[in-house]
C-alpha cells in the first residue's frame, strides 16, 4: 500500500479486476458499492452480501436514489466505503470518466473523500495485466478466475491520496477532482 487507507469516509478508485476488493480489503476492511448483478454471482455474490456490500441498480433511478440515501447513512456511521466511480472495470490503460450520481451521498453526509488507485504487475513472461488480471471486455468469469488462480505471482498496489472535506463542491466537481487524484496516484 501507498498512503493511508481511510478509517472513515469515501474512497473512490479505478476498477480493474475482481481482485480489487481483496486488495483494498487487506489494506482496510470497508463497505463496497457494487452493481446489483454481483449479488447473483455464485459464492462471490453471497460473500459480497455478507461483507455488507451496497448493491445498486444503475438502470433504475429510484433505486439509485435509495442507494444514495443508504450510502449517506453508512458514511455518517464512520464506516469506510469504497466506490468504483467508473461504473465498470477496464484494462487500466487509462482511468475512465467517473459517474457522479453516487457521490451525492458524500455531499449529503459531508463525508471526507479521497482518491484511491489500484495497479497490478505480473512477473516477466506471465502475460499482460490487461489480458491476464483485468476483468473487462467480454471476458467470462469462470475461465478468468481459473486463469488468475494459475498465476505464480500477482503484485498489487493500493494507493491512497489525501482526504479532504467536500464543502462547497457539487457531486460533479467532486467527481472531477477525485478522477484527477486517481490519475495522479496511478502516475507515481
Residue, then its C-alpha position, 0 to 999 in steps of 0.5 A: x500500500x501507498x498512503x493511508x487507507x481511510x478509517x472513515x469516509x469515501x474512497x473512490x478508485x479505478x476498477x480493474x479486476x475482481x481482485x480489487x476488493x481483496x486488495x483494498x480489503x487487506x489494506x482496510x476492511x470497508x463497505x463496497x458499492x457494487x452493481x446489483x448483478x454481483x449479488x447473483x454471482x455464485x459464492x462471490x455474490x453471497x460473500x459480497x452480501x455478507x461483507x455488507x456490500x451496497x448493491x445498486x441498480x444503475x438502470x433504475x433511478x429510484x433505486x439509485x436514489x435509495x442507494x444514495x440515501x443508504x450510502x449517506x447513512x453508512x458514511x455518517x456511521x464512520x464506516x469506510x466505503x469504497x466506490x468504483x466511480x467508473x461504473x465498470x472495470x477496464x484494462x487500466x490503460x487509462x482511468x475512465x470518466x467517473x459517474x457522479x450520481x453516487x457521490x451525492x451521498x458524500x455531499x449529503x453526509x459531508x463525508x471526507x473523500x479521497x482518491x484511491x488507485x489500484x495497479x497490478x504487475x505480473x512477473x516477466x513472461x506471465x502475460x499482460x495485466x490487461x489480458x491476464x488480471x483485468x476483468x473487462x471486455x467480454x471476458x467470462x468469469x469462470x475461465x478468468x478466475x481459473x486463469x488468475x488462480x494459475x498465476x505464480x505471482x500477482x503484485x498489487x498496489x493500493x494507493x491512497x491520496x489525501x482526504x479532504x472535506x467536500x464543502x462547497x463542491x457539487x457531486x460533479x466537481x467532486x467527481x472531477x477532482x477525485x478522477x484527477x487524484x486517481x490519475x495522479x496516484x496511478x502516475x507515481 
